[in-house]
Amino acid sequence: MTPILSKTPAKSTLPAPLSGISRRKAIALAALAIGGLAWLARPKAAVRNSPARGNSIAMIGDSMTRGAGASKGRALPDLLAERLGAPVANYGEDGDTTEDALRRLPYILAHSPDVAIVFLGRNDRLRSRSLEETERDLGEIARRCVESGALTVLVGFSAVPGDGYASMYKRLARRHGCLLVPGALDGILFNPRFKDDPIHPNDAGYALIAERIAIRLRPHLR
């Protein structure tokens, strides 16, 4: 259908403050707007091994994964199993750093999990390991999990703004093609309502973490 073209100049429909701007400024503003839309529409980093090849899920972590502070049967893997409708193997070890978890990773991957949820880094920080050491070891864990064929989830956190951890998880997720769950501990670490002791969540805190992970992971499961 051929559009009907007006033969008379159209009146400006710009708001009064913009109606008198020069053509050059109008073009510049339009370019900025288009650039902003392009930024919003930019493709997200691809998640490798998505959708997961099956429903065998392993969670690799420290005492938070094991269930310190949780009621019996309410550890983080238990709560995730309820939300995802699939069993979640609990590979949480008290006090584990990324270096410790890397040493036991071959045993975990020997079970060929379809999904590997990695929730590590807190003990690195508590033991004053450098961010570079943590990133190196966590990156190696992510790489091996992805190369095993598992859809790999990095559960990120930041203890205090600017500590570098949030950026580290973001970098590693992009580099290795992992699914990122950012800010998993936001509003929990310093809120007595969600804590069992100074460093572990209670049932309510774990439920919040589980929901944050599940809502990100669910679309990548078959």
TIRO-2110 file (N, C-alpha, C; in Angstrom, 1 decimal):
// TIRO-2110
0.9, -1.2, 0.0, N, 1, A
0.0, 0.0, 0.0, CA, 1, A
0.9, 1.2, 0.0, C, 1, A
0.7, 2.1, -1.0, N, 2, A
1.5, 3.3, -1.1, CA, 2, A
1.1, 4.3, -0.1, C, 2, A
2.1, 4.8, 0.7, N, 3, A
1.8, 5.8, 1.7, CA, 3, A
1.4, 7.2, 1.1, C, 3, A
0.5, 7.9, 1.7, N, 4, A
0.1, 9.2, 1.3, CA, 4, A
1.0, 10.2, 1.8, C, 4, A
1.7, 11.0, 0.9, N, 5, A
2.7, 12.0, 1.3, CA, 5, A
2.0, 13.3, 1.4, C, 5, A
2.3, 14.0, 2.5, N, 6, A
1.7, 15.4, 2.7, CA, 6, A
2.5, 16.3, 1.8, C, 6, A
1.8, 17.3, 1.2, N, 7, A
2.5, 18.3, 0.3, CA, 7, A
2.8, 19.5, 1.1, C, 7, A
2.3, 19.6, 2.3, N, 8, A
2.6, 20.8, 3.2, CA, 8, A
3.6, 20.4, 4.3, C, 8, A
4.5, 21.3, 4.6, N, 9, A
5.4, 21.0, 5.6, CA, 9, A
4.7, 20.6, 6.9, C, 9, A
5.2, 19.5, 7.5, N, 10, A
4.6, 19.1, 8.8, CA, 10, A
5.1, 20.0, 9.9, C, 10, A
4.1, 20.3, 10.8, N, 11, A
4.5, 21.1, 12.0, CA, 11, A
5.3, 20.3, 13.0, C, 11, A
6.2, 21.0, 13.7, N, 12, A
7.1, 20.3, 14.6, CA, 12, A
6.3, 19.7, 15.7, C, 12, A
6.5, 18.4, 16.0, N, 13, A
5.8, 17.7, 17.1, CA, 13, A
6.8, 17.6, 18.3, C, 13, A
8.0, 18.2, 18.2, N, 14, A
8.9, 18.1, 19.3, CA, 14, A
8.4, 18.9, 20.5, C, 14, A
8.7, 18.5, 21.7, N, 15, A
8.4, 19.4, 22.8, CA, 15, A
9.0, 20.7, 22.7, C, 15, A
8.4, 21.7, 23.3, N, 16, A
8.9, 23.1, 23.1, CA, 16, A
10.4, 23.3, 23.4, C, 16, A
11.0, 22.7, 24.4, N, 17, A
12.4, 23.0, 24.6, CA, 17, A
13.3, 22.4, 23.5, C, 17, A
12.8, 21.4, 22.7, N, 18, A
13.6, 20.9, 21.6, CA, 18, A
13.3, 21.4, 20.3, C, 18, A
12.1, 22.1, 20.1, N, 19, A
11.7, 22.5, 18.8, CA, 19, A
12.6, 23.5, 18.1, C, 19, A
13.4, 24.2, 18.9, N, 20, A
14.3, 25.2, 18.3, CA, 20, A
15.7, 24.7, 18.1, C, 20, A
16.0, 23.4, 18.3, N, 21, A
17.4, 23.0, 18.2, CA, 21, A
17.8, 22.8, 16.8, C, 21, A
19.1, 22.9, 16.5, N, 22, A
19.6, 22.9, 15.2, CA, 22, A
19.5, 21.5, 14.6, C, 22, A
19.6, 21.4, 13.3, N, 23, A
19.5, 20.1, 12.6, CA, 23, A
20.7, 19.2, 13.1, C, 23, A
21.8, 19.8, 13.3, N, 24, A
23.0, 19.0, 13.7, CA, 24, A
22.8, 18.4, 15.0, C, 24, A
22.3, 19.2, 16.0, N, 25, A
22.0, 18.7, 17.3, CA, 25, A
21.0, 17.6, 17.3, C, 25, A
19.9, 17.8, 16.5, N, 26, A
18.9, 16.8, 16.4, CA, 26, A
19.4, 15.4, 15.9, C, 26, A
20.3, 15.5, 14.9, N, 27, A
20.9, 14.3, 14.4, CA, 27, A
21.8, 13.6, 15.4, C, 27, A
22.5, 14.5, 16.2, N, 28, A
23.4, 13.9, 17.3, CA, 28, A
22.5, 13.2, 18.3, C, 28, A
21.4, 13.8, 18.7, N, 29, A
20.5, 13.2, 19.7, CA, 29, A
19.9, 11.9, 19.2, C, 29, A
19.6, 11.9, 17.9, N, 30, A
19.0, 10.7, 17.3, CA, 30, A
20.1, 9.6, 17.3, C, 30, A
21.3, 9.9, 17.0, N, 31, A
22.4, 8.9, 17.0, CA, 31, A
22.6, 8.4, 18.4, C, 31, A
22.5, 9.2, 19.4, N, 32, A
22.7, 8.7, 20.8, CA, 32, A
21.6, 7.8, 21.2, C, 32, A
20.4, 8.1, 20.7, N, 33, A
19.2, 7.3, 21.1, CA, 33, A
19.3, 5.9, 20.4, C, 33, A
19.7, 5.9, 19.1, N, 34, A
19.9, 4.7, 18.4, CA, 34, A
21.0, 3.8, 19.0, C, 34, A
22.1, 4.5, 19.4, N, 35, A
23.2, 3.8, 20.1, CA, 35, A
22.8, 3.2, 21.4, C, 35, A
21.9, 3.9, 22.1, N, 36, A
21.4, 3.4, 23.4, CA, 36, A
20.5, 2.2, 23.2, C, 36, A
19.7, 2.2, 22.2, N, 37, A
18.8, 1.0, 21.9, CA, 37, A
19.7, -0.1, 21.5, C, 37, A
20.7, 0.1, 20.7, N, 38, A
21.6, -1.0, 20.2, CA, 38, A
22.3, -1.6, 21.4, C, 38, A
22.7, -0.8, 22.4, N, 39, A
23.3, -1.3, 23.6, CA, 39, A
22.4, -2.2, 24.4, C, 39, A
21.1, -1.8, 24.5, N, 40, A
20.1, -2.6, 25.2, CA, 40, A
19.9, -3.9, 24.5, C, 40, A
19.9, -3.8, 23.2, N, 41, A
19.6, -5.0, 22.4, CA, 41, A
20.8, -5.9, 22.1, C, 41, A
22.0, -5.6, 22.7, N, 42, A
23.2, -6.3, 22.4, CA, 42, A
23.0, -7.8, 22.8, C, 42, A
23.6, -8.7, 22.1, N, 43, A
23.4, -10.1, 22.4, CA, 43, A
24.1, -10.5, 23.7, C, 43, A
23.4, -11.3, 24.5, N, 44, A
24.0, -11.8, 25.8, CA, 44, A
25.1, -12.9, 25.4, C, 44, A
26.0, -13.0, 26.3, N, 45, A
27.1, -14.0, 26.1, CA, 45, A
26.4, -15.4, 26.1, C, 45, A
26.8, -16.3, 25.2, N, 46, A
26.2, -17.6, 25.0, CA, 46, A
26.6, -18.5, 26.2, C, 46, A
25.6, -19.3, 26.6, N, 47, A
25.8, -20.2, 27.6, CA, 47, A
26.1, -21.6, 27.0, C, 47, A
27.3, -22.1, 27.2, N, 48, A
27.6, -23.4, 26.5, CA, 48, A
26.9, -24.5, 27.2, C, 48, A
26.7, -25.6, 26.4, N, 49, A
26.0, -26.8, 26.8, CA, 49, A
24.5, -26.5, 27.2, C, 49, A
23.9, -25.5, 26.7, N, 50, A
22.5, -25.2, 27.0, CA, 50, A
21.7, -25.5, 25.8, C, 50, A
20.5, -26.2, 25.9, N, 51, A
20.0, -26.7, 27.2, CA, 51, A
20.8, -27.9, 27.7, C, 51, A
20.7, -28.1, 29.0, N, 52, A
21.4, -29.3, 29.6, CA, 52, A
21.0, -30.6, 28.9, C, 52, A
22.0, -31.5, 28.8, N, 53, A
21.7, -32.7, 28.1, CA, 53, A
20.8, -33.7, 28.9, C, 53, A
20.7, -33.4, 30.2, N, 54, A
19.9, -34.3, 31.1, CA, 54, A
19.6, -33.6, 32.4, C, 54, A
19.1, -34.3, 33.4, N, 55, A
18.7, -33.7, 34.6, CA, 55, A
19.6, -34.1, 35.8, C, 55, A
20.8, -34.6, 35.6, N, 56, A
21.7, -34.9, 36.6, CA, 56, A
22.4, -33.6, 37.1, C, 56, A
22.2, -33.2, 38.3, N, 57, A
22.7, -31.9, 38.7, CA, 57, A
23.7, -32.1, 39.9, C, 57, A
24.8, -31.4, 39.9, N, 58, A
25.8, -31.5, 41.0, CA, 58, A
26.0, -30.1, 41.4, C, 58, A
26.0, -29.9, 42.8, N, 59, A
26.4, -28.6, 43.3, CA, 59, A
27.7, -28.7, 44.1, C, 59, A
28.6, -27.8, 43.6, N, 60, A
30.0, -27.8, 44.2, CA, 60, A
30.2, -26.6, 45.0, C, 60, A
30.5, -26.8, 46.3, N, 61, A
30.7, -25.6, 47.1, CA, 61, A
31.3, -25.9, 48.5, C, 61, A
31.1, -25.0, 49.4, N, 62, A
31.6, -25.1, 50.7, CA, 62, A
30.5, -25.4, 51.8, C, 62, A
30.7, -24.8, 53.0, N, 63, A
29.7, -25.2, 54.0, CA, 63, A
28.3, -24.6, 53.7, C, 63, A
28.2, -23.6, 52.9, N, 64, A
26.9, -23.1, 52.5, CA, 64, A
26.2, -24.1, 51.6, C, 64, A
26.9, -24.8, 50.8, N, 65, A
26.3, -25.8, 50.0, CA, 65, A
26.0, -27.1, 50.8, C, 65, A
26.9, -27.4, 51.7, N, 66, A
26.7, -28.6, 52.6, CA, 66, A
25.4, -28.4, 53.4, C, 66, A
25.2, -27.2, 53.9, N, 67, A
24.0, -27.0, 54.6, CA, 67, A
24.1, -26.4, 56.0, C, 67, A
25.3, -25.8, 56.3, N, 68, A
25.5, -25.3, 57.7, CA, 68, A
24.5, -24.2, 57.9, C, 68, A
23.8, -24.3, 59.1, N, 69, A
22.8, -23.3, 59.4, CA, 69, A
21.4, -23.7, 59.0, C, 69, A
21.3, -24.7, 58.2, N, 70, A
19.9, -25.1, 57.6, CA, 70, A
19.3, -26.2, 58.5, C, 70, A
18.0, -26.3, 58.5, N, 71, A
17.3, -27.4, 59.2, CA, 71, A
17.6, -28.7, 58.3, C, 71, A
17.4, -29.8, 59.0, N, 72, A
17.6, -31.1, 58.3, CA, 72, A
16.7, -31.2, 57.0, C, 72, A
17.3, -31.5, 55.9, N, 73, A
16.6, -31.7, 54.6, CA, 73, A
16.3, -30.3, 54.0, C, 73, A
16.9, -29.2, 54.5, N, 74, A
16.7, -27.9, 53.9, CA, 74, A
18.0, -27.2, 53.5, C, 74, A
19.0, -28.0, 53.2, N, 75, A
20.2, -27.5, 52.6, CA, 75, A
19.9, -27.0, 51.2, C, 75, A
20.8, -26.1, 50.7, N, 76, A
20.6, -25.5, 49.4, CA, 76, A
20.3, -26.5, 48.3, C, 76, A
21.1, -27.6, 48.2, N, 77, A
20.8, -28.6, 47.1, CA, 77, A
19.4, -29.2, 47.3, C, 77, A
18.9, -29.4, 48.5, N, 78, A
17.6, -29.9, 48.7, CA, 78, A
16.5, -28.9, 48.2, C, 78, A
16.7, -27.6, 48.5, N, 79, A
15.8, -26.6, 48.1, CA, 79, A
15.8, -26.4, 46.6, C, 79, A
16.9, -26.6, 46.0, N, 80, A
17.0, -26.5, 44.5, CA, 80, A
16.3, -27.7, 43.8, C, 80, A
16.5, -28.9, 44.4, N, 81, A
15.8, -30.1, 43.9, CA, 81, A
14.3, -29.9, 43.9, C, 81, A
13.8, -29.3, 44.9, N, 82, A
12.3, -29.0, 45.0, CA, 82, A
11.9, -28.1, 43.9, C, 82, A
12.7, -27.0, 43.6, N, 83, A
12.3, -26.0, 42.7, CA, 83, A
12.5, -26.4, 41.2, C, 83, A
13.5, -27.3, 41.0, N, 84, A
13.9, -27.7, 39.6, CA, 84, A
13.2, -29.0, 39.2, C, 84, A
12.7, -29.8, 40.2, N, 85, A
12.1, -31.1, 39.9, CA, 85, A
13.1, -32.1, 39.5, C, 85, A
14.3, -32.0, 40.0, N, 86, A
15.4, -32.9, 39.7, CA, 86, A
16.3, -33.1, 40.9, C, 86, A
16.9, -34.3, 41.0, N, 87, A
17.8, -34.4, 42.2, CA, 87, A
19.1, -33.6, 42.0, C, 87, A
19.6, -33.1, 43.1, N, 88, A
20.8, -32.3, 43.1, CA, 88, A
21.8, -32.9, 44.1, C, 88, A
22.9, -33.4, 43.6, N, 89, A
23.9, -34.0, 44.4, CA, 89, A
24.7, -32.9, 45.2, C, 89, A
24.9, -33.2, 46.5, N, 90, A
25.5, -32.2, 47.3, CA, 90, A
27.0, -32.5, 47.5, C, 90, A
27.8, -31.6, 46.8, N, 91, A
29.3, -31.7, 46.9, CA, 91, A
29.8, -30.5, 47.7, C, 91, A
29.2, -30.2, 48.8, N, 92, A
29.7, -29.1, 49.7, CA, 92, A
30.6, -29.7, 50.7, C, 92, A
31.8, -29.0, 50.9, N, 93, A
32.7, -29.3, 52.0, CA, 93, A
33.0, -28.1, 52.8, C, 93, A
32.9, -28.3, 54.1, N, 94, A
33.2, -27.2, 55.1, CA, 94, A
34.6, -26.6, 54.8, C, 94, A
34.7, -25.3, 54.7, N, 95, A
36.0, -24.6, 54.7, CA, 95, A
36.6, -24.6, 53.3, C, 95, A
36.0, -25.2, 52.3, N, 96, A
36.6, -25.3, 51.0, CA, 96, A
36.9, -24.0, 50.3, C, 96, A
38.1, -23.8, 49.9, N, 97, A
38.4, -22.7, 49.0, CA, 97, A
38.3, -23.2, 47.5, C, 97, A
38.5, -22.3, 46.6, N, 98, A
38.5, -22.7, 45.2, CA, 98, A
39.6, -23.7, 44.9, C, 98, A
40.7, -23.5, 45.6, N, 99, A
41.9, -24.4, 45.4, CA, 99, A
41.5, -25.8, 45.9, C, 99, A
40.9, -25.9, 47.1, N, 100, A
40.5, -27.2, 47.6, CA, 100, A
39.5, -27.9, 46.7, C, 100, A
38.5, -27.1, 46.2, N, 101, A
37.5, -27.7, 45.3, CA, 101, A
38.1, -28.2, 44.0, C, 101, A
39.1, -27.5, 43.5, N, 102, A
39.7, -27.9, 42.3, CA, 102, A
40.4, -29.3, 42.4, C, 102, A
40.9, -29.5, 43.6, N, 103, A
41.6, -30.8, 43.8, CA, 103, A
40.6, -32.0, 43.8, C, 103, A
39.4, -31.8, 44.3, N, 104, A
38.4, -32.9, 44.3, CA, 104, A
37.5, -32.9, 43.1, C, 104, A
37.7, -32.0, 42.2, N, 105, A
36.9, -31.9, 41.0, CA, 105, A
36.9, -33.1, 40.1, C, 105, A
38.0, -33.8, 39.9, N, 106, A
38.0, -35.0, 39.1, CA, 106, A
37.0, -36.0, 39.6, C, 106, A
36.9, -36.2, 40.9, N, 107, A
36.0, -37.2, 41.5, CA, 107, A
34.5, -36.8, 41.1, C, 107, A
34.2, -35.5, 41.2, N, 108, A
32.9, -35.0, 40.9, CA, 108, A
32.5, -35.2, 39.4, C, 108, A
33.4, -34.8, 38.6, N, 109, A
33.2, -34.9, 37.1, CA, 109, A
33.1, -36.4, 36.7, C, 109, A
33.7, -37.3, 37.4, N, 110, A
33.7, -38.7, 37.0, CA, 110, A
32.3, -39.2, 37.1, C, 110, A
31.4, -38.5, 37.8, N, 111, A
30.0, -38.9, 37.8, CA, 111, A
29.2, -38.3, 36.6, C, 111, A
29.8, -37.6, 35.8, N, 112, A
29.2, -37.0, 34.5, CA, 112, A
27.9, -36.2, 34.8, C, 112, A
28.0, -35.2, 35.6, N, 113, A
26.8, -34.4, 35.8, CA, 113, A
26.4, -33.6, 34.6, C, 113, A
25.1, -33.5, 34.3, N, 114, A
24.6, -32.7, 33.2, CA, 114, A
24.7, -31.2, 33.5, C, 114, A
24.5, -30.9, 34.8, N, 115, A
24.6, -29.5, 35.2, CA, 115, A
25.6, -29.4, 36.4, C, 115, A
26.5, -28.4, 36.4, N, 116, A
27.4, -28.2, 37.5, CA, 116, A
27.1, -26.8, 38.1, C, 116, A
26.6, -26.7, 39.3, N, 117, A
26.4, -25.4, 40.0, CA, 117, A
27.6, -25.2, 40.9, C, 117, A
28.3, -24.1, 40.6, N, 118, A
29.6, -23.8, 41.4, CA, 118, A
29.3, -22.6, 42.3, C, 118, A
29.4, -22.9, 43.6, N, 119, A
29.1, -21.8, 44.5, CA, 119, A
30.4, -21.7, 45.5, C, 119, A
31.4, -21.0, 45.0, N, 120, A
32.7, -20.9, 45.7, CA, 120, A
33.2, -19.5, 45.8, C, 120, A
34.1, -19.3, 46.7, N, 121, A
34.8, -18.0, 46.7, CA, 121, A
34.8, -17.4, 48.1, C, 121, A
33.8, -17.7, 48.9, N, 122, A
33.7, -17.1, 50.3, CA, 122, A
34.9, -17.4, 51.1, C, 122, A
35.3, -18.6, 51.2, N, 123, A
36.4, -19.0, 52.0, CA, 123, A
37.8, -18.4, 51.5, C, 123, A
37.9, -18.2, 50.2, N, 124, A
39.0, -17.6, 49.6, CA, 124, A
39.2, -16.2, 50.3, C, 124, A
38.0, -15.5, 50.3, N, 125, A
38.0, -14.1, 50.9, CA, 125, A
38.3, -14.2, 52.4, C, 125, A
37.7, -15.1, 53.1, N, 126, A
37.9, -15.2, 54.5, CA, 126, A
39.3, -15.5, 54.9, C, 126, A
40.0, -16.2, 54.0, N, 127, A
41.4, -16.6, 54.3, CA, 127, A
42.4, -15.7, 53.6, C, 127, A
41.9, -14.6, 53.1, N, 128, A
42.7, -13.5, 52.5, CA, 128, A
43.5, -14.0, 51.3, C, 128, A
43.0, -15.0, 50.5, N, 129, A
43.6, -15.3, 49.2, CA, 129, A
43.4, -14.2, 48.3, C, 129, A
44.4, -14.0, 47.4, N, 130, A
44.3, -12.8, 46.5, CA, 130, A
43.2, -13.1, 45.5, C, 130, A
42.6, -12.1, 44.9, N, 131, A
41.6, -12.2, 43.9, CA, 131, A
42.1, -12.9, 42.7, C, 131, A
43.4, -12.7, 42.4, N, 132, A
44.0, -13.3, 41.2, CA, 132, A
44.1, -14.9, 41.4, C, 132, A
44.4, -15.3, 42.6, N, 133, A
44.5, -16.7, 42.9, CA, 133, A
43.1, -17.4, 42.8, C, 133, A
42.1, -16.7, 43.4, N, 134, A
40.7, -17.2, 43.3, CA, 134, A
40.3, -17.2, 41.9, C, 134, A
40.5, -16.2, 41.1, N, 135, A
40.1, -16.2, 39.7, CA, 135, A
40.7, -17.3, 38.9, C, 135, A
42.0, -17.5, 39.2, N, 136, A
42.7, -18.6, 38.5, CA, 136, A
42.1, -20.0, 38.8, C, 136, A
41.9, -20.3, 40.1, N, 137, A
41.4, -21.6, 40.4, CA, 137, A
39.9, -21.8, 40.0, C, 137, A
39.1, -20.7, 40.2, N, 138, A
37.7, -20.8, 39.9, CA, 138, A
37.5, -20.9, 38.4, C, 138, A
38.4, -20.2, 37.6, N, 139, A
38.4, -20.3, 36.2, CA, 139, A
38.7, -21.7, 35.7, C, 139, A
39.6, -22.4, 36.4, N, 140, A
40.0, -23.7, 36.0, CA, 140, A
38.8, -24.7, 36.3, C, 140, A
38.2, -24.5, 37.4, N, 141, A
37.0, -25.3, 37.7, CA, 141, A
35.9, -25.1, 36.6, C, 141, A
35.6, -23.9, 36.3, N, 142, A
34.6, -23.6, 35.3, CA, 142, A
35.0, -24.2, 33.9, C, 142, A
36.3, -24.0, 33.5, N, 143, A
36.7, -24.6, 32.3, CA, 143, A
36.5, -26.1, 32.2, C, 143, A
36.9, -26.8, 33.2, N, 144, A
36.8, -28.2, 33.2, CA, 144, A
35.4, -28.7, 33.3, C, 144, A
34.6, -28.0, 34.0, N, 145, A
33.1, -28.4, 34.0, CA, 145, A
32.5, -28.2, 32.7, C, 145, A
32.8, -27.1, 32.0, N, 146, A
32.2, -26.8, 30.7, CA, 146, A
32.7, -27.9, 29.7, C, 146, A
34.0, -28.1, 29.7, N, 147, A
34.6, -29.1, 28.8, CA, 147, A
34.1, -30.5, 29.0, C, 147, A
33.6, -30.8, 30.2, N, 148, A
33.1, -32.1, 30.5, CA, 148, A
31.7, -32.3, 29.8, C, 148, A
31.1, -31.2, 29.3, N, 149, A
29.8, -31.2, 28.7, CA, 149, A
28.7, -30.7, 29.6, C, 149, A
29.1, -30.3, 30.8, N, 150, A
28.0, -29.9, 31.8, CA, 150, A
27.7, -28.4, 31.6, C, 150, A
26.4, -28.1, 31.6, N, 151, A
26.0, -26.7, 31.7, CA, 151, A
26.5, -26.2, 33.0, C, 151, A
27.3, -25.2, 33.0, N, 152, A
27.9, -24.8, 34.2, CA, 152, A
27.4, -23.4, 34.7, C, 152, A
27.0, -23.4, 36.0, N, 153, A
26.4, -22.2, 36.6, CA, 153, A
27.4, -21.7, 37.6, C, 153, A
27.8, -20.4, 37.5, N, 154, A
28.6, -19.7, 38.5, CA, 154, A
27.7, -18.9, 39.4, C, 154, A
27.7, -19.2, 40.6, N, 155, A
26.9, -18.4, 41.6, CA, 155, A
27.8, -17.4, 42.2, C, 155, A
27.5, -16.1, 41.9, N, 156, A
28.4, -15.0, 42.3, CA, 156, A
27.9, -14.3, 43.5, C, 156, A
28.8, -13.6, 44.1, N, 157, A
28.4, -12.7, 45.3, CA, 157, A
29.5, -11.6, 45.4, C, 157, A
29.1, -10.6, 46.2, N, 158, A
30.1, -9.6, 46.6, CA, 158, A
29.8, -9.3, 48.0, C, 158, A
30.9, -9.4, 48.8, N, 159, A
30.7, -9.1, 50.3, CA, 159, A
30.5, -7.7, 50.5, C, 159, A
31.3, -6.9, 49.9, N, 160, A
31.2, -5.4, 50.0, CA, 160, A
31.4, -4.8, 48.6, C, 160, A
30.7, -3.6, 48.4, N, 161, A
30.9, -3.0, 47.1, CA, 161, A
32.3, -2.7, 46.7, C, 161, A
32.7, -3.1, 45.5, N, 162, A
34.1, -2.8, 45.0, CA, 162, A
35.1, -3.8, 45.5, C, 162, A
34.7, -4.9, 46.0, N, 163, A
35.7, -5.9, 46.4, CA, 163, A
36.3, -6.7, 45.3, C, 163, A
35.7, -6.5, 44.1, N, 164, A
36.2, -7.2, 42.9, CA, 164, A
35.6, -8.5, 42.6, C, 164, A
34.8, -9.1, 43.5, N, 165, A
34.3, -10.4, 43.3, CA, 165, A
33.2, -10.4, 42.2, C, 165, A
32.3, -9.4, 42.3, N, 166, A
31.2, -9.4, 41.3, CA, 166, A
31.8, -9.3, 39.9, C, 166, A
32.8, -8.5, 39.6, N, 167, A
33.4, -8.4, 38.3, CA, 167, A
34.1, -9.7, 37.9, C, 167, A
34.7, -10.3, 38.9, N, 168, A
35.4, -11.6, 38.6, CA, 168, A
34.5, -12.7, 38.1, C, 168, A
33.3, -12.8, 38.8, N, 169, A
32.3, -13.8, 38.3, CA, 169, A
31.8, -13.5, 36.9, C, 169, A
31.6, -12.2, 36.7, N, 170, A
31.2, -11.8, 35.3, CA, 170, A
32.2, -12.2, 34.3, C, 170, A
33.5, -11.9, 34.5, N, 171, A
34.5, -12.2, 33.6, CA, 171, A
34.6, -13.7, 33.3, C, 171, A
34.6, -14.5, 34.4, N, 172, A
34.7, -15.9, 34.2, CA, 172, A
33.5, -16.5, 33.4, C, 172, A
32.3, -16.0, 33.7, N, 173, A
31.1, -16.5, 33.0, CA, 173, A
31.2, -16.2, 31.5, C, 173, A
31.7, -15.0, 31.2, N, 174, A
31.8, -14.7, 29.8, CA, 174, A
32.9, -15.5, 29.1, C, 174, A
34.0, -15.6, 29.8, N, 175, A
35.2, -16.3, 29.3, CA, 175, A
34.9, -17.8, 29.0, C, 175, A
34.2, -18.4, 29.9, N, 176, A
34.0, -19.9, 29.7, CA, 176, A
32.6, -20.3, 29.3, C, 176, A
31.7, -19.4, 29.1, N, 177, A
30.4, -19.7, 28.6, CA, 177, A
29.5, -20.3, 29.7, C, 177, A
29.6, -19.7, 30.9, N, 178, A
28.8, -20.2, 32.1, CA, 178, A
27.6, -19.4, 32.2, C, 178, A
26.6, -20.0, 32.9, N, 179, A
25.4, -19.2, 33.3, CA, 179, A
25.7, -18.5, 34.6, C, 179, A
25.5, -17.2, 34.7, N, 180, A
25.9, -16.5, 35.9, CA, 180, A
24.6, -16.2, 36.7, C, 180, A
24.8, -16.4, 38.0, N, 181, A
23.7, -16.0, 39.0, CA, 181, A
24.4, -14.9, 39.8, C, 181, A
24.2, -13.6, 39.5, N, 182, A
24.9, -12.6, 40.2, CA, 182, A
24.2, -12.2, 41.5, C, 182, A
25.0, -11.7, 42.4, N, 183, A
24.5, -11.2, 43.7, CA, 183, A
23.7, -12.2, 44.5, C, 183, A
24.1, -13.5, 44.5, N, 184, A
23.3, -14.5, 45.2, CA, 184, A
23.1, -14.2, 46.7, C, 184, A
24.0, -13.5, 47.3, N, 185, A
24.0, -13.2, 48.7, CA, 185, A
23.5, -11.8, 49.1, C, 185, A
23.1, -11.1, 48.1, N, 186, A
22.6, -9.7, 48.3, CA, 186, A
21.5, -9.7, 49.3, C, 186, A
21.6, -8.8, 50.3, N, 187, A
20.6, -8.7, 51.3, CA, 187, A
20.5, -9.8, 52.3, C, 187, A
21.5, -10.7, 52.3, N, 188, A
21.5, -11.8, 53.2, CA, 188, A
22.7, -11.7, 54.2, C, 188, A
23.9, -11.4, 53.7, N, 189, A
25.1, -11.4, 54.5, CA, 189, A
25.0, -10.6, 55.7, C, 189, A
24.4, -9.4, 55.7, N, 190, A
24.3, -8.5, 56.8, CA, 190, A
22.9, -8.3, 57.4, C, 190, A
22.0, -9.3, 57.1, N, 191, A
20.7, -9.2, 57.6, CA, 191, A
20.4, -10.3, 58.6, C, 191, A
20.2, -10.0, 59.8, N, 192, A
20.0, -11.0, 60.9, CA, 192, A
18.8, -11.9, 60.6, C, 192, A
17.8, -11.3, 59.8, N, 193, A
16.6, -12.1, 59.5, CA, 193, A
16.9, -13.3, 58.7, C, 193, A
18.0, -13.3, 57.9, N, 194, A
18.3, -14.4, 57.0, CA, 194, A
19.6, -15.2, 57.4, C, 194, A
20.0, -15.0, 58.7, N, 195, A
21.3, -15.6, 59.1, CA, 195, A
21.1, -16.5, 60.3, C, 195, A
21.9, -17.6, 60.3, N, 196, A
21.9, -18.5, 61.4, CA, 196, A
23.0, -18.2, 62.4, C, 196, A
24.2, -17.7, 61.8, N, 197, A
25.3, -17.3, 62.6, CA, 197, A
26.0, -16.2, 61.7, C, 197, A
27.2, -15.7, 62.2, N, 198, A
27.8, -14.6, 61.5, CA, 198, A
28.1, -14.8, 60.0, C, 198, A
28.3, -16.1, 59.6, N, 199, A
28.7, -16.4, 58.2, CA, 199, A
27.8, -17.3, 57.4, C, 199, A
26.8, -17.8, 58.1, N, 200, A
25.9, -18.8, 57.4, CA, 200, A
24.4, -18.3, 57.4, C, 200, A
23.7, -18.6, 56.3, N, 201, A
22.3, -18.3, 56.2, CA, 201, A
21.5, -19.2, 57.1, C, 201, A
20.2, -18.8, 57.4, N, 202, A
19.3, -19.8, 58.0, CA, 202, A
18.4, -20.3, 56.9, C, 202, A
17.3, -21.0, 57.3, N, 203, A
16.4, -21.6, 56.2, CA, 203, A
15.8, -20.5, 55.3, C, 203, A
15.5, -19.3, 55.8, N, 204, A
14.9, -18.3, 55.0, CA, 204, A
16.0, -17.7, 54.0, C, 204, A
17.2, -17.6, 54.5, N, 205, A
18.3, -17.2, 53.6, CA, 205, A
18.6, -18.1, 52.5, C, 205, A
18.6, -19.4, 52.9, N, 206, A
18.9, -20.4, 51.8, CA, 206, A
17.8, -20.5, 50.8, C, 206, A
16.5, -20.3, 51.3, N, 207, A
15.4, -20.3, 50.3, CA, 207, A
15.5, -19.2, 49.3, C, 207, A
16.0, -18.0, 49.8, N, 208, A
16.2, -16.9, 48.9, CA, 208, A
17.3, -17.2, 47.9, C, 208, A
18.4, -17.8, 48.3, N, 209, A
19.5, -18.1, 47.4, CA, 209, A
19.0, -19.1, 46.4, C, 209, A
18.3, -20.2, 46.8, N, 210, A
17.8, -21.2, 45.9, CA, 210, A
16.9, -20.6, 44.9, C, 210, A
16.0, -19.7, 45.2, N, 211, A
15.1, -19.1, 44.3, CA, 211, A
15.9, -18.3, 43.2, C, 211, A
16.9, -17.6, 43.7, N, 212, A
17.7, -16.8, 42.7, CA, 212, A
18.4, -17.7, 41.7, C, 212, A
18.9, -18.9, 42.2, N, 213, A
19.6, -19.8, 41.3, CA, 213, A
18.5, -20.4, 40.3, C, 213, A
17.4, -20.9, 40.9, N, 214, A
16.4, -21.6, 40.1, CA, 214, A
15.8, -20.8, 39.0, C, 214, A
15.6, -19.5, 39.3, N, 215, A
14.9, -18.7, 38.3, CA, 215, A
15.8, -18.4, 37.1, C, 215, A
17.2, -18.5, 37.3, N, 216, A
18.1, -18.3, 36.2, CA, 216, A
18.3, -19.7, 35.5, C, 216, A
18.3, -20.7, 36.2, N, 217, A
18.7, -22.0, 35.6, CA, 217, A
17.5, -22.7, 34.9, C, 217, A
16.3, -22.5, 35.4, N, 218, A
15.1, -23.2, 34.9, CA, 218, A
15.0, -23.1, 33.3, C, 218, A
15.2, -22.0, 32.7, N, 219, A
15.0, -21.9, 31.2, CA, 219, A
16.1, -22.7, 30.4, C, 219, A
17.1, -23.2, 31.1, N, 220, A
18.2, -23.9, 30.4, CA, 220, A
18.1, -25.4, 30.6, C, 220, A
17.0, -25.9, 31.3, N, 221, A
16.8, -27.3, 31.5, CA, 221, A
15.8, -27.8, 30.5, C, 221, A
15.9, -29.1, 30.1, N, 222, A
14.9, -29.6, 29.2, CA, 222, A
13.6, -30.0, 29.9, C, 222, A
END
